[in-house]
Amino acid sequence: MSVTFEVIERVGTSNESSSDAIKSVVLEANKANKVGWFEVIEERGRVTQDGNIEFQVKVKIGYKLD
């Protein structure tokens, strides 16, 4: 038996942590379809104009197709 996945990429952000950014983007994606797996493929951040740090993550998300 073979299994097929649809794969998408999304970017999540958080002012708290990279982990929080990952969690929010995966849970948001899970609202549309049940997430089968995810992989963090890029992490970065920036300092905002008011001096806060924003964490950014690019996540690859796999949805199992029926």
N, C-alpha and C positions, 0 to 999 in steps of 0.2 A: 504494500500500500504506500503510495506516495502522498506527500502533503505539499501544498502550494501556499505561499504567502504573498501578500501585497506589501510593498515596502514604501514608506513615505519618510520625509525628513521634516522636522519642526525645530524651531528655536524657542527656548524658554528663557525667561529672565527673572531675576530676583534681586532684591536689595539685601537679603539675608545671607544666602550661601549658594554655592553651586548645587548642593544637594537639594535645596529648596526649589531651585530652578528646574532641576531634573524631575522632581516629584510633581510639580505643577504641570509641566508640559505632558508628562505621561498620563496623569489623571485626566487632563483635558481631552487628550486623544482617546482615552478609554470611554469617554461619554459617547463618542460617535460610533465606535466599534470596539469589540473586546480585543485588547492588546495581547498578542501572543508573546512578544519579546521586545526588548529595546536595547540599544547600544549607544553610548555616548561617544560621538565621533569628533567633537571639538569643544574645547572650553576656552573662554576668554572673558574679559571684563573691561570695564571702563570706569573712569572717574567722572562723575557728572559735574555740571557747572557749579552746583552748590556744595561740592566736595564729598559727596557720597559715592560709595562703590556699588556698581551694578554688575552682577554676575550673569554671564550669558553662556548657554550651552546649546549645541546642535545635537539633536538626538535622532537616530534612525529607529523607526518603529515598524514592527512587523505585525500584520493582521493575517490570521489564518483564513484562507478561502475555503468555502464549502465545496 
